[in-house]
Amino acid sequence: MMADTSRPLTRPVLLEVVVDTAAGLRVAAENGADRIELCAALSEGGLTPSMGLMTLAAELDLPVRAMIRPRAGDFTYTLDEQHLMRLDIAAVAACGLEGVILGANLADGRLDMAALQDLMSHARAHDLSVGLHRGFDLAPDATEALELAIALGIDTILTSGGGNTAADGVPGLSHLVKQANGRIEILAGKGITADNVSAILASGVSSVHASCSQPLPLRQDRATALGYVNASQSGTSAEAVAHLKSLLPGGTV
């Protein structure tokens, strides 16, 4: 029997959801995430998660990659910070997670190849996959940075295509997808929602990254007044994950 060619074939698009809480882990896993990026302190752009949270994440039946970022701020690290990152990579492996997300840049924004080679060797020694975070977008020459990432053996690049958001960076994402030509995963991220994901998919990316967050209710006014609680805190939304998943090719939950 001949195949039906009346409709174009589309590849499924992977949905990676970034979370920083135990509740977020459960919500993402149960509502359609294909992969999870696990962090602490998403309000700071994501930091290395705790051993407890990583151990909990390892109980899920889907791949989880942990952020390796020892502090907030830029991605230019001291030797002590790089040593801490190596220790955290070993901790991720000990917890049984699938991989790590990391990055390192020189002061001028170029990828810090020496630091990345060192971190990559530790990750590979523990059989971990490696994603390069949006420090990639600091590189003054994205074309060069992409080839360097491929040469390092990195599996995934999380990028907004050089834009402040992925929606702004669609032309850059299209260029990166064409240049990569399947040699590395281009994971579109930053500000992706159900409202703009179709435009972002037009770039040709086959993976998207989103927080799918919503504001959380304040449960204790006194805790907020004392500064323990951020009044603008947010958490992973089951509805947002499921809705975004439903809009992706192959996106049945």
Secondary structure as GFF3:
##gff-version 3
##sequence-region A 1 253
A	DSSP	beta_strand	14	19	.	.	.	ID=ss1
A	DSSP	alpha_helix	22	30	.	.	.	ID=ss2
A	DSSP	beta_strand	35	38	.	.	.	ID=ss3
A	DSSP	three_ten_helix	42	44	.	.	.	ID=ss4
A	DSSP	alpha_helix	51	57	.	.	.	ID=ss5
A	DSSP	beta_strand	64	67	.	.	.	ID=ss6
A	DSSP	alpha_helix	79	95	.	.	.	ID=ss7
A	DSSP	beta_strand	99	102	.	.	.	ID=ss8
A	DSSP	alpha_helix	113	125	.	.	.	ID=ss9
A	DSSP	beta_strand	129	132	.	.	.	ID=ss10
A	DSSP	three_ten_helix	134	138	.	.	.	ID=ss11
A	DSSP	alpha_helix	142	152	.	.	.	ID=ss12
A	DSSP	beta_strand	156	159	.	.	.	ID=ss13
A	DSSP	alpha_helix	170	180	.	.	.	ID=ss14
A	DSSP	beta_strand	185	189	.	.	.	ID=ss15
A	DSSP	alpha_helix	197	201	.	.	.	ID=ss16
A	DSSP	beta_strand	207	210	.	.	.	ID=ss17
A	DSSP	beta_strand	213	215	.	.	.	ID=ss18
A	DSSP	alpha_helix	221	225	.	.	.	ID=ss19
A	DSSP	beta_strand	234	236	.	.	.	ID=ss20
A	DSSP	alpha_helix	238	246	.	.	.	ID=ss21
###
